[in-house]
């Protein structure tokens, strides 16, 4: 997962405000499961980032499922 935070800076005051957060996830589909590597977080912080990414993917899957049901 790769995250980007978008901020706006007021040129007059110099104050900064977060306006959006983006998450990008890439996956390689490999039909040969013997060649797939398991990635294991080493630190607590990495584990929390991994968990946040997994939850975001699950939420995206759920939203896409709801959208296809409405059509």
PDB file of N, CA, C, O and CB in Angstrom:
ATOM      1  N   UNK A   1       0.845  -1.170   0.000  1.00  0.00           N
ATOM      2  CA  UNK A   1       0.000   0.000   0.000  1.00  0.00           C
ATOM      3  C   UNK A   1       0.891   1.234   0.000  1.00  0.00           C
ATOM      4  O   UNK A   1       1.952   1.257   0.623  1.00  0.00           O
ATOM      5  CB  UNK A   1      -0.961  -0.003   1.214  1.00  0.00           C
ATOM      6  N   UNK A   2       0.447   2.229  -0.693  1.00  0.00           N
ATOM      7  CA  UNK A   2       1.171   3.487  -0.813  1.00  0.00           C
ATOM      8  C   UNK A   2       0.178   4.589  -0.497  1.00  0.00           C
ATOM      9  O   UNK A   2      -0.912   4.615  -1.068  1.00  0.00           O
ATOM     10  CB  UNK A   2       1.810   3.670  -2.245  1.00  0.00           C
ATOM     11  N   UNK A   3       0.527   5.492   0.392  1.00  0.00           N
ATOM     12  CA  UNK A   3      -0.395   6.549   0.775  1.00  0.00           C
ATOM     13  C   UNK A   3       0.129   7.926   0.436  1.00  0.00           C
ATOM     14  O   UNK A   3       1.331   8.183   0.500  1.00  0.00           O
ATOM     15  CB  UNK A   3      -0.686   6.470   2.238  1.00  0.00           C
ATOM     16  N   UNK A   4      -0.786   8.810   0.073  1.00  0.00           N
ATOM     17  CA  UNK A   4      -0.457  10.198  -0.240  1.00  0.00           C
ATOM     18  C   UNK A   4      -1.459  11.084   0.498  1.00  0.00           C
ATOM     19  O   UNK A   4      -2.663  10.830   0.472  1.00  0.00           O
ATOM     20  CB  UNK A   4      -0.487  10.466  -1.796  1.00  0.00           C
ATOM     21  N   UNK A   5      -0.951  12.117   1.151  1.00  0.00           N
ATOM     22  CA  UNK A   5      -1.806  13.087   1.824  1.00  0.00           C
ATOM     23  C   UNK A   5      -1.748  14.395   1.057  1.00  0.00           C
ATOM     24  O   UNK A   5      -0.666  14.907   0.769  1.00  0.00           O
ATOM     25  CB  UNK A   5      -1.377  13.289   3.304  1.00  0.00           C
ATOM     26  N   UNK A   6      -2.922  14.940   0.726  1.00  0.00           N
ATOM     27  CA  UNK A   6      -2.999  16.212   0.000  1.00  0.00           C
ATOM     28  C   UNK A   6      -3.305  17.330   0.993  1.00  0.00           C
ATOM     29  O   UNK A   6      -4.269  17.254   1.755  1.00  0.00           O
ATOM     30  CB  UNK A   6      -4.086  16.156  -1.127  1.00  0.00           C
ATOM     31  N   UNK A   7      -2.475  18.363   0.973  1.00  0.00           N
ATOM     32  CA  UNK A   7      -2.648  19.510   1.858  1.00  0.00           C
ATOM     33  C   UNK A   7      -2.794  20.781   1.040  1.00  0.00           C
ATOM     34  O   UNK A   7      -2.265  20.896  -0.065  1.00  0.00           O
ATOM     35  CB  UNK A   7      -1.465  19.631   2.832  1.00  0.00           C
ATOM     36  N   UNK A   8      -3.527  21.737   1.610  1.00  0.00           N
ATOM     37  CA  UNK A   8      -3.667  23.060   1.007  1.00  0.00           C
ATOM     38  C   UNK A   8      -3.009  24.048   1.965  1.00  0.00           C
ATOM     39  O   UNK A   8      -3.233  23.998   3.174  1.00  0.00           O
ATOM     40  CB  UNK A   8      -5.189  23.431   0.734  1.00  0.00           C
ATOM     41  N   UNK A   9      -2.191  24.951   1.410  1.00  0.00           N
ATOM     42  CA  UNK A   9      -1.525  25.971   2.212  1.00  0.00           C
ATOM     43  C   UNK A   9      -2.098  27.336   1.848  1.00  0.00           C
ATOM     44  O   UNK A   9      -2.145  27.709   0.675  1.00  0.00           O
ATOM     45  CB  UNK A   9       0.018  25.938   1.993  1.00  0.00           C
ATOM     46  N   UNK A  10      -2.533  28.075   2.863  1.00  0.00           N
ATOM     47  CA  UNK A  10      -3.015  29.440   2.659  1.00  0.00           C
ATOM     48  C   UNK A  10      -1.793  30.326   2.452  1.00  0.00           C
ATOM     49  O   UNK A  10      -0.955  30.444   3.347  1.00  0.00           O
ATOM     50  CB  UNK A  10      -3.891  29.940   3.878  1.00  0.00           C
ATOM     51  N   UNK A  11      -1.683  30.945   1.287  1.00  0.00           N
ATOM     52  CA  UNK A  11      -0.507  31.747   0.946  1.00  0.00           C
ATOM     53  C   UNK A  11      -0.359  32.974   1.844  1.00  0.00           C
ATOM     54  O   UNK A  11       0.756  33.444   2.069  1.00  0.00           O
ATOM     55  CB  UNK A  11      -0.584  32.185  -0.505  1.00  0.00           C
ATOM     56  N   UNK A  12      -1.453  33.485   2.349  1.00  0.00           N
ATOM     57  CA  UNK A  12      -1.389  34.688   3.191  1.00  0.00           C
ATOM     58  C   UNK A  12      -0.969  34.381   4.623  1.00  0.00           C
ATOM     59  O   UNK A  12      -0.155  35.097   5.207  1.00  0.00           O
ATOM     60  CB  UNK A  12      -2.734  35.385   3.201  1.00  0.00           C
ATOM     61  N   UNK A  13      -1.527  33.314   5.183  1.00  0.00           N
ATOM     62  CA  UNK A  13      -1.255  33.008   6.592  1.00  0.00           C
ATOM     63  C   UNK A  13      -0.212  31.916   6.779  1.00  0.00           C
ATOM     64  O   UNK A  13       0.398  31.811   7.843  1.00  0.00           O
ATOM     65  CB  UNK A  13      -2.528  32.599   7.280  1.00  0.00           C
ATOM     66  N   UNK A  14      -0.005  31.100   5.742  1.00  0.00           N
ATOM     67  CA  UNK A  14       0.927  29.980   5.855  1.00  0.00           C
ATOM     68  C   UNK A  14       0.331  28.773   6.550  1.00  0.00           C
ATOM     69  O   UNK A  14       1.018  27.771   6.751  1.00  0.00           O
ATOM     70  CB  UNK A  14       2.153  30.414   6.588  1.00  0.00           C
ATOM     71  N   UNK A  15      -0.949  28.855   6.922  1.00  0.00           N
ATOM     72  CA  UNK A  15      -1.587  27.713   7.583  1.00  0.00           C
ATOM     73  C   UNK A  15      -1.824  26.592   6.569  1.00  0.00           C
ATOM     74  O   UNK A  15      -2.090  26.836   5.392  1.00  0.00           O
ATOM     75  CB  UNK A  15      -2.927  28.139   8.246  1.00  0.00           C
ATOM     76  N   UNK A  16      -1.720  25.378   7.056  1.00  0.00           N
ATOM     77  CA  UNK A  16      -1.837  24.195   6.197  1.00  0.00           C
ATOM     78  C   UNK A  16      -2.985  23.329   6.693  1.00  0.00           C
ATOM     79  O   UNK A  16      -3.171  23.153   7.897  1.00  0.00           O
ATOM     80  CB  UNK A  16      -0.508  23.382   6.174  1.00  0.00           C
ATOM     81  N   UNK A  17      -3.759  22.787   5.742  1.00  0.00           N
ATOM     82  CA  UNK A  17      -4.894  21.938   6.093  1.00  0.00           C
ATOM     83  C   UNK A  17      -4.909  20.721   5.182  1.00  0.00           C
ATOM     84  O   UNK A  17      -4.783  20.847   3.964  1.00  0.00           O
ATOM     85  CB  UNK A  17      -6.230  22.720   5.987  1.00  0.00           C
ATOM     86  N   UNK A  18      -5.065  19.538   5.777  1.00  0.00           N
ATOM     87  CA  UNK A  18      -5.191  18.308   4.997  1.00  0.00           C
ATOM     88  C   UNK A  18      -6.570  18.283   4.356  1.00  0.00           C
ATOM     89  O   UNK A  18      -7.584  18.455   5.032  1.00  0.00           O
ATOM     90  CB  UNK A  18      -4.964  17.044   5.887  1.00  0.00           C
ATOM     91  N   UNK A  19      -6.598  18.065   3.037  1.00  0.00           N
ATOM     92  CA  UNK A  19      -7.869  18.054   2.316  1.00  0.00           C
ATOM     93  C   UNK A  19      -8.284  16.663   1.849  1.00  0.00           C
ATOM     94  O   UNK A  19      -9.466  16.411   1.617  1.00  0.00           O
ATOM     95  CB  UNK A  19      -7.785  18.972   1.131  1.00  0.00           C
ATOM     96  N   UNK A  20      -7.308  15.754   1.711  1.00  0.00           N
ATOM     97  CA  UNK A  20      -7.652  14.422   1.236  1.00  0.00           C
ATOM     98  C   UNK A  20      -6.507  13.464   1.521  1.00  0.00           C
ATOM     99  O   UNK A  20      -5.356  13.876   1.667  1.00  0.00           O
ATOM    100  CB  UNK A  20      -7.981  14.443  -0.268  1.00  0.00           C
ATOM    101  N   UNK A  21      -6.840  12.176   1.598  1.00  0.00           N
ATOM    102  CA  UNK A  21      -5.839  11.120   1.728  1.00  0.00           C
ATOM    103  C   UNK A  21      -6.138  10.073   0.673  1.00  0.00           C
ATOM    104  O   UNK A  21      -7.286   9.663   0.504  1.00  0.00           O
ATOM    105  CB  UNK A  21      -5.836  10.494   3.167  1.00  0.00           C
ATOM    106  N   UNK A  22      -5.118   9.644  -0.029  1.00  0.00           N
ATOM    107  CA  UNK A  22      -5.260   8.657  -1.096  1.00  0.00           C
ATOM    108  C   UNK A  22      -4.489   7.403  -0.712  1.00  0.00           C
ATOM    109  O   UNK A  22      -3.432   7.484  -0.087  1.00  0.00           O
ATOM    110  CB  UNK A  22      -4.758   9.222  -2.457  1.00  0.00           C
ATOM    111  N   UNK A  23      -5.021   6.241  -1.087  1.00  0.00           N
ATOM    112  CA  UNK A  23      -4.330   4.964  -0.874  1.00  0.00           C
ATOM    113  C   UNK A  23      -4.259   4.237  -2.203  1.00  0.00           C
ATOM    114  O   UNK A  23      -5.251   4.132  -2.924  1.00  0.00           O
ATOM    115  CB  UNK A  23      -5.055   4.087   0.205  1.00  0.00           C
ATOM    116  N   UNK A  24      -3.092   3.745  -2.513  1.00  0.00           N
ATOM    117  CA  UNK A  24      -2.884   2.998  -3.747  1.00  0.00           C
ATOM    118  C   UNK A  24      -2.345   1.619  -3.386  1.00  0.00           C
ATOM    119  O   UNK A  24      -1.447   1.491  -2.554  1.00  0.00           O
ATOM    120  CB  UNK A  24      -1.907   3.751  -4.710  1.00  0.00           C
ATOM    121  N   UNK A  25      -2.896   0.596  -4.015  1.00  0.00           N
ATOM    122  CA  UNK A  25      -2.472  -0.772  -3.757  1.00  0.00           C
ATOM    123  C   UNK A  25      -2.238  -1.476  -5.081  1.00  0.00           C
ATOM    124  O   UNK A  25      -3.046  -1.365  -6.003  1.00  0.00           O
ATOM    125  CB  UNK A  25      -3.519  -1.531  -2.906  1.00  0.00           C
ATOM    126  N   UNK A  26      -1.137  -2.198  -5.173  1.00  0.00           N
ATOM    127  CA  UNK A  26      -0.818  -2.964  -6.370  1.00  0.00           C
ATOM    128  C   UNK A  26      -0.784  -4.439  -6.004  1.00  0.00           C
ATOM    129  O   UNK A  26      -0.429  -4.807  -4.884  1.00  0.00           O
ATOM    130  CB  UNK A  26       0.537  -2.511  -6.987  1.00  0.00           C
ATOM    131  N   UNK A  27      -1.154  -5.269  -6.953  1.00  0.00           N
ATOM    132  CA  UNK A  27      -1.097  -6.711  -6.745  1.00  0.00           C
ATOM    133  C   UNK A  27      -0.680  -7.374  -8.039  1.00  0.00           C
ATOM    134  O   UNK A  27      -1.061  -6.949  -9.130  1.00  0.00           O
ATOM    135  CB  UNK A  27      -2.458  -7.264  -6.256  1.00  0.00           C
ATOM    136  N   UNK A  28       0.101  -8.411  -7.898  1.00  0.00           N
ATOM    137  CA  UNK A  28       0.498  -9.205  -9.053  1.00  0.00           C
ATOM    138  C   UNK A  28      -0.271 -10.517  -8.982  1.00  0.00           C
ATOM    139  O   UNK A  28      -0.182 -11.251  -7.997  1.00  0.00           O
ATOM    140  CB  UNK A  28       2.056  -9.447  -9.088  1.00  0.00           C
ATOM    141  N   UNK A  29      -1.013 -10.797 -10.020  1.00  0.00           N
ATOM    142  CA  UNK A  29      -1.766 -12.042 -10.063  1.00  0.00           C
ATOM    143  C   UNK A  29      -0.861 -13.107 -10.662  1.00  0.00           C
ATOM    144  O   UNK A  29      -0.433 -13.012 -11.812  1.00  0.00           O
ATOM    145  CB  UNK A  29      -3.090 -11.887 -10.888  1.00  0.00           C
ATOM    146  N   UNK A  30      -0.583 -14.117  -9.859  1.00  0.00           N
ATOM    147  CA  UNK A  30       0.287 -15.206 -10.293  1.00  0.00           C
ATOM    148  C   UNK A  30      -0.451 -16.513 -10.042  1.00  0.00           C
ATOM    149  O   UNK A  30      -0.761 -16.847  -8.898  1.00  0.00           O
ATOM    150  CB  UNK A  30       1.670 -15.177  -9.544  1.00  0.00           C
ATOM    151  N   UNK A  31      -0.728 -17.239 -11.090  1.00  0.00           N
ATOM    152  CA  UNK A  31      -1.477 -18.484 -10.940  1.00  0.00           C
ATOM    153  C   UNK A  31      -0.645 -19.576 -10.288  1.00  0.00           C
ATOM    154  O   UNK A  31      -1.197 -20.551  -9.777  1.00  0.00           O
ATOM    155  CB  UNK A  31      -1.973 -18.959 -12.287  1.00  0.00           C
ATOM    156  N   UNK A  32       0.674 -19.426 -10.297  1.00  0.00           N
ATOM    157  CA  UNK A  32       1.555 -20.410  -9.678  1.00  0.00           C
ATOM    158  C   UNK A  32       1.795 -19.995  -8.232  1.00  0.00           C
ATOM    159  O   UNK A  32       2.658 -19.161  -7.957  1.00  0.00           O
ATOM    160  CB  UNK A  32       2.904 -20.538 -10.460  1.00  0.00           C
ATOM    161  N   UNK A  33       1.031 -20.578  -7.304  1.00  0.00           N
ATOM    162  CA  UNK A  33       1.123 -20.169  -5.902  1.00  0.00           C
ATOM    163  C   UNK A  33       2.471 -20.505  -5.281  1.00  0.00           C
ATOM    164  O   UNK A  33       2.813 -19.947  -4.238  1.00  0.00           O
ATOM    165  CB  UNK A  33       0.024 -20.822  -5.103  1.00  0.00           C
ATOM    166  N   UNK A  34       3.244 -21.395  -5.883  1.00  0.00           N
ATOM    167  CA  UNK A  34       4.564 -21.731  -5.351  1.00  0.00           C
ATOM    168  C   UNK A  34       5.523 -20.554  -5.472  1.00  0.00           C
ATOM    169  O   UNK A  34       6.488 -20.465  -4.713  1.00  0.00           O
ATOM    170  CB  UNK A  34       5.136 -22.950  -6.077  1.00  0.00           C
ATOM    171  N   UNK A  35       5.271 -19.646  -6.420  1.00  0.00           N
ATOM    172  CA  UNK A  35       6.146 -18.496  -6.627  1.00  0.00           C
ATOM    173  C   UNK A  35       5.726 -17.267  -5.829  1.00  0.00           C
ATOM    174  O   UNK A  35       6.404 -16.242  -5.892  1.00  0.00           O
ATOM    175  CB  UNK A  35       6.188 -18.150  -8.084  1.00  0.00           C
ATOM    176  N   UNK A  36       4.636 -17.340  -5.088  1.00  0.00           N
ATOM    177  CA  UNK A  36       4.163 -16.179  -4.341  1.00  0.00           C
ATOM    178  C   UNK A  36       4.914 -16.056  -3.018  1.00  0.00           C
ATOM    179  O   UNK A  36       5.073 -17.029  -2.281  1.00  0.00           O
ATOM    180  CB  UNK A  36       2.648 -16.279  -4.090  1.00  0.00           C
ATOM    181  N   UNK A  37       5.373 -14.831  -2.736  1.00  0.00           N
ATOM    182  CA  UNK A  37       6.073 -14.561  -1.483  1.00  0.00           C
ATOM    183  C   UNK A  37       5.087 -14.065  -0.443  1.00  0.00           C
ATOM    184  O   UNK A  37       4.170 -13.307  -0.757  1.00  0.00           O
ATOM    185  CB  UNK A  37       7.201 -13.531  -1.692  1.00  0.00           C
ATOM    186  N   UNK A  38       5.276 -14.490   0.782  1.00  0.00           N
ATOM    187  CA  UNK A  38       4.482 -13.950   1.880  1.00  0.00           C
ATOM    188  C   UNK A  38       5.241 -12.774   2.463  1.00  0.00           C
ATOM    189  O   UNK A  38       6.449 -12.848   2.685  1.00  0.00           O
ATOM    190  CB  UNK A  38       4.189 -15.034   2.972  1.00  0.00           C
ATOM    191  N   UNK A  39       4.529 -11.699   2.706  1.00  0.00           N
ATOM    192  CA  UNK A  39       5.129 -10.514   3.305  1.00  0.00           C
ATOM    193  C   UNK A  39       4.620 -10.421   4.734  1.00  0.00           C
ATOM    194  O   UNK A  39       3.413 -10.413   4.979  1.00  0.00           O
ATOM    195  CB  UNK A  39       4.791  -9.214   2.487  1.00  0.00           C
ATOM    196  N   UNK A  40       5.555 -10.350   5.670  1.00  0.00           N
ATOM    197  CA  UNK A  40       5.199 -10.298   7.080  1.00  0.00           C
ATOM    198  C   UNK A  40       5.759  -9.017   7.686  1.00  0.00           C
ATOM    199  O   UNK A  40       6.960  -8.766   7.583  1.00  0.00           O
ATOM    200  CB  UNK A  40       5.728 -11.547   7.835  1.00  0.00           C
ATOM    201  N   UNK A  41       4.918  -8.205   8.314  1.00  0.00           N
ATOM    202  CA  UNK A  41       5.414  -6.977   8.940  1.00  0.00           C
ATOM    203  C   UNK A  41       6.429  -7.300  10.040  1.00  0.00           C
ATOM    204  O   UNK A  41       6.260  -8.268  10.781  1.00  0.00           O
ATOM    205  CB  UNK A  41       4.243  -6.157   9.522  1.00  0.00           C
ATOM    206  N   UNK A  42       7.485  -6.485  10.141  1.00  0.00           N
ATOM    207  CA  UNK A  42       8.508  -6.707  11.165  1.00  0.00           C
ATOM    208  C   UNK A  42       8.242  -5.922  12.443  1.00  0.00           C
ATOM    209  O   UNK A  42       8.603  -6.367  13.532  1.00  0.00           O
ATOM    210  CB  UNK A  42       9.868  -6.337  10.622  1.00  0.00           C
ATOM    211  N   UNK A  43       7.617  -4.766  12.318  1.00  0.00           N
ATOM    212  CA  UNK A  43       7.398  -3.917  13.485  1.00  0.00           C
ATOM    213  C   UNK A  43       5.906  -3.740  13.730  1.00  0.00           C
ATOM    214  O   UNK A  43       5.076  -4.052  12.876  1.00  0.00           O
ATOM    215  CB  UNK A  43       8.078  -2.547  13.300  1.00  0.00           C
ATOM    216  N   UNK A  44       5.588  -3.236  14.909  1.00  0.00           N
ATOM    217  CA  UNK A  44       4.192  -2.955  15.239  1.00  0.00           C
ATOM    218  C   UNK A  44       3.619  -1.925  14.274  1.00  0.00           C
ATOM    219  O   UNK A  44       2.490  -2.067  13.806  1.00  0.00           O
ATOM    220  CB  UNK A  44       4.065  -2.459  16.692  1.00  0.00           C
ATOM    221  N   UNK A  45       4.400  -0.884  13.977  1.00  0.00           N
ATOM    222  CA  UNK A  45       3.937   0.165  13.060  1.00  0.00           C
ATOM    223  C   UNK A  45       3.642  -0.408  11.677  1.00  0.00           C
ATOM    224  O   UNK A  45       2.632  -0.058  11.067  1.00  0.00           O
ATOM    225  CB  UNK A  45       4.984   1.286  12.953  1.00  0.00           C
ATOM    226  N   UNK A  46       4.512  -1.284  11.177  1.00  0.00           N
ATOM    227  CA  UNK A  46       4.268  -1.922   9.878  1.00  0.00           C
ATOM    228  C   UNK A  46       3.019  -2.791   9.931  1.00  0.00           C
ATOM    229  O   UNK A  46       2.254  -2.843   8.968  1.00  0.00           O
ATOM    230  CB  UNK A  46       5.482  -2.768   9.452  1.00  0.00           C
ATOM    231  N   UNK A  47       2.811  -3.474  11.055  1.00  0.00           N
ATOM    232  CA  UNK A  47       1.626  -4.324  11.199  1.00  0.00           C
ATOM    233  C   UNK A  47       0.351  -3.488  11.175  1.00  0.00           C
ATOM    234  O   UNK A  47      -0.645  -3.895  10.578  1.00  0.00           O
ATOM    235  CB  UNK A  47       1.701  -5.136  12.503  1.00  0.00           C
ATOM    236  N   UNK A  48       0.374  -2.324  11.820  1.00  0.00           N
ATOM    237  CA  UNK A  48      -0.801  -1.451  11.835  1.00  0.00           C
ATOM    238  C   UNK A  48      -1.074  -0.879  10.443  1.00  0.00           C
ATOM    239  O   UNK A  48      -2.231  -0.750  10.043  1.00  0.00           O
ATOM    240  CB  UNK A  48      -0.608  -0.311  12.848  1.00  0.00           C
ATOM    241  N   UNK A  49      -0.016  -0.534   9.707  1.00  0.00           N
ATOM    242  CA  UNK A  49      -0.193  -0.055   8.330  1.00  0.00           C
ATOM    243  C   UNK A  49      -0.755  -1.164   7.447  1.00  0.00           C
ATOM    244  O   UNK A  49      -1.623  -0.915   6.611  1.00  0.00           O
ATOM    245  CB  UNK A  49       1.146   0.456   7.755  1.00  0.00           C
ATOM    246  N   UNK A  50      -0.260  -2.386   7.632  1.00  0.00           N
ATOM    247  CA  UNK A  50      -0.752  -3.525   6.860  1.00  0.00           C
ATOM    248  C   UNK A  50      -2.232  -3.760   7.168  1.00  0.00           C
ATOM    249  O   UNK A  50      -3.034  -3.985   6.262  1.00  0.00           O
ATOM    250  CB  UNK A  50       0.080  -4.800   7.170  1.00  0.00           C
ATOM    251  N   UNK A  51      -2.586  -3.704   8.454  1.00  0.00           N
ATOM    252  CA  UNK A  51      -3.973  -3.918   8.857  1.00  0.00           C
ATOM    253  C   UNK A  51      -4.882  -2.832   8.289  1.00  0.00           C
ATOM    254  O   UNK A  51      -5.985  -3.120   7.825  1.00  0.00           O
ATOM    255  CB  UNK A  51      -4.086  -3.955  10.384  1.00  0.00           C
ATOM    256  N   UNK A  52      -4.420  -1.591   8.327  1.00  0.00           N
ATOM    257  CA  UNK A  52      -5.194  -0.482   7.758  1.00  0.00           C
ATOM    258  C   UNK A  52      -5.409  -0.686   6.259  1.00  0.00           C
ATOM    259  O   UNK A  52      -6.500  -0.436   5.747  1.00  0.00           O
ATOM    260  CB  UNK A  52      -4.482   0.864   8.014  1.00  0.00           C
ATOM    261  N   UNK A  53      -4.377  -1.135   5.561  1.00  0.00           N
ATOM    262  CA  UNK A  53      -4.496  -1.402   4.129  1.00  0.00           C
ATOM    263  C   UNK A  53      -5.463  -2.526   3.826  1.00  0.00           C
ATOM    264  O   UNK A  53      -6.265  -2.436   2.897  1.00  0.00           O
ATOM    265  CB  UNK A  53      -3.150  -1.731   3.552  1.00  0.00           C
ATOM    266  N   UNK A  54      -5.383  -3.596   4.623  1.00  0.00           N
ATOM    267  CA  UNK A  54      -6.292  -4.727   4.421  1.00  0.00           C
ATOM    268  C   UNK A  54      -7.742  -4.302   4.634  1.00  0.00           C
ATOM    269  O   UNK A  54      -8.627  -4.680   3.866  1.00  0.00           O
ATOM    270  CB  UNK A  54      -5.933  -5.883   5.372  1.00  0.00           C
ATOM    271  N   UNK A  55      -7.977  -3.518   5.675  1.00  0.00           N
ATOM    272  CA  UNK A  55      -9.340  -3.049   5.945  1.00  0.00           C
ATOM    273  C   UNK A  55      -9.846  -2.146   4.822  1.00  0.00           C
ATOM    274  O   UNK A  55     -11.019  -2.211   4.452  1.00  0.00           O
ATOM    275  CB  UNK A  55      -9.391  -2.298   7.284  1.00  0.00           C
ATOM    276  N   UNK A  56      -8.970  -1.309   4.283  1.00  0.00           N
ATOM    277  CA  UNK A  56      -9.369  -0.434   3.174  1.00  0.00           C
ATOM    278  C   UNK A  56      -9.730  -1.259   1.946  1.00  0.00           C
ATOM    279  O   UNK A  56     -10.702  -0.949   1.256  1.00  0.00           O
ATOM    280  CB  UNK A  56      -8.240   0.562   2.831  1.00  0.00           C
ATOM    281  N   UNK A  57      -8.954  -2.312   1.665  1.00  0.00           N
ATOM    282  CA  UNK A  57      -9.270  -3.184   0.529  1.00  0.00           C
ATOM    283  C   UNK A  57     -10.605  -3.890   0.728  1.00  0.00           C
ATOM    284  O   UNK A  57     -11.404  -3.987  -0.203  1.00  0.00           O
ATOM    285  CB  UNK A  57      -8.159  -4.218   0.326  1.00  0.00           C
ATOM    286  N   UNK A  58     -10.847  -4.382   1.941  1.00  0.00           N
ATOM    287  CA  UNK A  58     -12.113  -5.056   2.225  1.00  0.00           C
ATOM    288  C   UNK A  58     -13.291  -4.096   2.079  1.00  0.00           C
ATOM    289  O   UNK A  58     -14.336  -4.469   1.548  1.00  0.00           O
ATOM    290  CB  UNK A  58     -12.093  -5.655   3.635  1.00  0.00           C
ATOM    291  N   UNK A  59     -13.123  -2.864   2.549  1.00  0.00           N
ATOM    292  CA  UNK A  59     -14.192  -1.864   2.420  1.00  0.00           C
ATOM    293  C   UNK A  59     -14.439  -1.549   0.947  1.00  0.00           C
ATOM    294  O   UNK A  59     -15.589  -1.408   0.530  1.00  0.00           O
ATOM    295  CB  UNK A  59     -13.829  -0.567   3.196  1.00  0.00           C
ATOM    296  N   UNK A  60     -13.379  -1.437   0.160  1.00  0.00           N
ATOM    297  CA  UNK A  60     -13.525  -1.192  -1.276  1.00  0.00           C
ATOM    298  C   UNK A  60     -14.258  -2.323  -1.966  1.00  0.00           C
ATOM    299  O   UNK A  60     -15.110  -2.090  -2.824  1.00  0.00           O
ATOM    300  CB  UNK A  60     -12.166  -0.995  -1.919  1.00  0.00           C
ATOM    301  N   UNK A  61     -13.922  -3.568  -1.587  1.00  0.00           N
ATOM    302  CA  UNK A  61     -14.622  -4.720  -2.155  1.00  0.00           C
ATOM    303  C   UNK A  61     -16.109  -4.679  -1.811  1.00  0.00           C
ATOM    304  O   UNK A  61     -16.959  -4.973  -2.651  1.00  0.00           O
ATOM    305  CB  UNK A  61     -13.999  -6.029  -1.649  1.00  0.00           C
ATOM    306  N   UNK A  62     -16.411  -4.312  -0.567  1.00  0.00           N
ATOM    307  CA  UNK A  62     -17.811  -4.246  -0.140  1.00  0.00           C
ATOM    308  C   UNK A  62     -18.565  -3.155  -0.902  1.00  0.00           C
ATOM    309  O   UNK A  62     -19.698  -3.372  -1.334  1.00  0.00           O
ATOM    310  CB  UNK A  62     -17.897  -3.987   1.376  1.00  0.00           C
ATOM    311  N   UNK A  63     -17.953  -1.999  -1.068  1.00  0.00           N
ATOM    312  CA  UNK A  63     -18.590  -0.898  -1.798  1.00  0.00           C
ATOM    313  C   UNK A  63     -18.821  -1.283  -3.252  1.00  0.00           C
ATOM    314  O   UNK A  63     -19.893  -1.023  -3.800  1.00  0.00           O
ATOM    315  CB  UNK A  63     -17.731   0.377  -1.718  1.00  0.00           C
ATOM    316  N   UNK A  64     -17.819  -1.904  -3.887  1.00  0.00           N
ATOM    317  CA  UNK A  64     -17.992  -2.332  -5.279  1.00  0.00           C
ATOM    318  C   UNK A  64     -19.109  -3.359  -5.392  1.00  0.00           C
ATOM    319  O   UNK A  64     -19.871  -3.340  -6.359  1.00  0.00           O
ATOM    320  CB  UNK A  64     -16.681  -2.916  -5.834  1.00  0.00           C
ATOM    321  N   UNK A  65     -19.215  -4.250  -4.421  1.00  0.00           N
ATOM    322  CA  UNK A  65     -20.285  -5.243  -4.428  1.00  0.00           C
ATOM    323  C   UNK A  65     -21.656  -4.604  -4.326  1.00  0.00           C
ATOM    324  O   UNK A  65     -22.590  -5.021  -5.011  1.00  0.00           O
ATOM    325  CB  UNK A  65     -20.094  -6.223  -3.296  1.00  0.00           C
ATOM    326  N   UNK A  66     -21.785  -3.593  -3.476  1.00  0.00           N
ATOM    327  CA  UNK A  66     -23.066  -2.891  -3.338  1.00  0.00           C
ATOM    328  C   UNK A  66     -23.424  -2.139  -4.608  1.00  0.00           C
ATOM    329  O   UNK A  66     -24.594  -2.089  -4.989  1.00  0.00           O
ATOM    330  CB  UNK A  66     -23.019  -1.922  -2.159  1.00  0.00           C
ATOM    331  N   UNK A  67     -22.438  -1.559  -5.263  1.00  0.00           N
ATOM    332  CA  UNK A  67     -22.700  -0.823  -6.507  1.00  0.00           C
ATOM    333  C   UNK A  67     -23.177  -1.748  -7.614  1.00  0.00           C
ATOM    334  O   UNK A  67     -24.055  -1.375  -8.391  1.00  0.00           O
ATOM    335  CB  UNK A  67     -21.447  -0.082  -6.960  1.00  0.00           C
ATOM    336  N   UNK A  68     -22.613  -2.949  -7.700  1.00  0.00           N
ATOM    337  CA  UNK A  68     -23.024  -3.870  -8.761  1.00  0.00           C
ATOM    338  C   UNK A  68     -24.401  -4.455  -8.479  1.00  0.00           C
ATOM    339  O   UNK A  68     -25.112  -4.822  -9.414  1.00  0.00           O
ATOM    340  CB  UNK A  68     -21.999  -4.996  -8.918  1.00  0.00           C
ATOM    341  N   UNK A  69     -24.795  -4.549  -7.208  1.00  0.00           N
ATOM    342  CA  UNK A  69     -26.126  -5.057  -6.866  1.00  0.00           C
ATOM    343  C   UNK A  69     -27.218  -4.085  -7.286  1.00  0.00           C
ATOM    344  O   UNK A  69     -28.315  -4.510  -7.649  1.00  0.00           O
ATOM    345  CB  UNK A  69     -26.222  -5.329  -5.368  1.00  0.00           C
ATOM    346  N   UNK A  70     -26.936  -2.789  -7.242  1.00  0.00           N
ATOM    347  CA  UNK A  70     -27.934  -1.774  -7.565  1.00  0.00           C
ATOM    348  C   UNK A  70     -28.241  -1.714  -9.048  1.00  0.00           C
ATOM    349  O   UNK A  70     -29.303  -1.225  -9.432  1.00  0.00           O
ATOM    350  CB  UNK A  70     -27.469  -0.426  -7.093  1.00  0.00           C
ATOM    351  N   UNK A  71     -27.353  -2.190  -9.880  1.00  0.00           N
ATOM    352  CA  UNK A  71     -27.543  -2.083 -11.331  1.00  0.00           C
ATOM    353  C   UNK A  71     -28.445  -3.129 -11.856  1.00  0.00           C
ATOM    354  O   UNK A  71     -28.704  -3.173 -13.059  1.00  0.00           O
ATOM    355  CB  UNK A  71     -26.247  -2.160 -12.043  1.00  0.00           C
TER     356      UNK A  71
END
